[in-house]
């Protein structure tokens, strides 16, 4: 647990830096483009390259590659490890280059088919931006494999630093090129950021005693490569369902009032801030340890570590969810309202953010529950649940969007609510199915902690609702800052009075210098 805590803390610090830069990125973009039609085109163009990356080299590859690569490390077979890594990199380049080339050729048809509600000028712009972004897909594919190699070797600094470099490049693209190039400047930042994401990780592989030995091989008969493919196949299906859901939501939002797609995107990004800082950093550090324990058959230790991690994550995400829901408009004003991003943009974004945040805890728990299954080399169960959840999401998106429209409310809120409901159901199903292979989830400690956390979060909600009418609105940033400070102090104070174990754990780690 100390090793996981130290790794998670390091990753968390860099994730915070990345998320802060991500906020700066969104502030710069929002100030420059607001919720304009060109911004809708940029986001629509992003969807297909993003889909291809996640389909081939995203989480699917990492969840399948790390256990296989870790097996070589456990046996101290470095030649075999580098042969496998080289083959995976080569296959990623071949597959993504081929798919990206085909997508670039058929980009006009794809844009017209998917985004027929766009104007001809928007469609032409979307096509142009999509073709440039496909370059970044290939680069990100290779970078994703490098990230898996470093994480499997318990090297977390450079992989966590890579998103920081990526965000910096987009900020510079929007800030320096945006005024003259428009959203094309953002696209240039995306491509350059992808290159930086790759290059910043190379020192961890080419320096040191165990530097990587790349080989131009495909290893089509290699058993470990076949295992990666076998573990990856169901995960690819699951990610395809997830990305298909994003595509459907993008298509649906593109047919709404101009700016709805951008407002939905900003609400999603803000909801992901605590999810990324808390859940992704912890899950990134946790996964290699779970994979190693699963390989050794140490289920009891695996269950203990998972239970502690789950309770710690709930302790942090519950107040984050409460705060985002109640303070959604002050927070959006604090982060984004300036320049072209006006009060109407704030209201539209806050509307989506409130509904997205209902699923924040679900998104966080799914991160570690799915990785527990992957560590057990079971990709079929989380993928099957994920596919079902995304099916529910799409059905609910269509239904709730129409319900909101009939009620005279902005329809994009229905898309956000559908996502929250679907991920909450996914979380419940994963935890229920994880009990058998793990031999339980340390339920007794979890129930007691969850009750105390719920009481503390409820008290925080009451406090925020009470002070809400008195929060300053004249200064755009003041209301959000005051609300966050008051909410955090109330939650921590109540957790202390209720004797929440996770608070004491955080205090001990702070005192011991782990965090």
C-alpha angles and dihedrals in degrees: 000000000000091000091047091047092051092047092044090049092051092047091044092054091052092042088054089050090048092048092047089052088045088056091049088049092053091045091054092045093045092049091050101040109012112189095323132153091251089056089052088053091050092052092046091051090052094058102074097045088047090050093052093048095052092042095055110019110009128093091325093066095042094051091050100036101048096059092047093044091045089056090062091047091051089053091044089237100147096164089056091045093053092045090055093045092049093050092049092050092050093049091048091053093048096046098043093044091052095046092042092051092051091047091050092052094049096036096114091053093044092051093047091048097046101034104031090143090066118097117254090257091052091049092051091049092047090052093051094048093045093056092054093046092054087071090062090052093066092046092049090050092061091041090054091057091050089052090054092050093052094044092050088055090051092252107136105155102080096040089051091046092054096076089051090059091045093053092046091056093051091047090053091046092053095040101042102027102026097078092056104023099035115205088347086075089058090052092052088052091052093054094045090044091054090053090050090048088059100040096050091061097051096084090063090058104038100041129062135042096297100044118166119266106209118205128189093234135130096196092202091174097044111124093213091053088052089051090053089051092047093050092042099050099075091039090055089054090052094048090046088057091049093048091044087056090053090049091050091049090048091051092047093047091046088062093055130079113314109273096028092108091050093047090050090050094050091048090051093048094051091048089051093056096084091032091057097042095046110024103032095044092049093043092049092054094040100051101070091049093049090048091052093048091047091051090053092046094239097148096159093057091043090053092048094051092045092051094050091047092049093052092047091051093050090049090059102036099048095065090041090056093047092049095048093049097048097035097038097124097043089047094050090047089049094050107033118008105110137094112358091357101088136176092279090055089050093053093048093048094045089051091059094039094058093056095041090053092060084075098045095104090046093052091049096049093045088059094063098030092056091048090053088058091046090051087055087052090245109130096152098072099052090040093051091049090046093052091050091047092051090049089054089047094055094047092048091046091058093044099043094044089059092043091053091047092052089050090053093247126129105279095217088073088068090058091053093047091050090056092051094050093047096050092047090055089047091053093050093049094048094050092047093051094043094062095077100052092039095045091239137325101256086263099177094061091039095054094049093047093046092054092052093045090049091053091049092047090047091053089049090052092052091049093051093047089050095052095037096095090050098050111116116253101175092081109051094217102040100074093053094046094048092047094050093048095047093045093049094048093049093049095048092046093051091045089054093049092047092049098239105189093212091062090056089048091055091047091051092050091048090050092047094050095243093122 
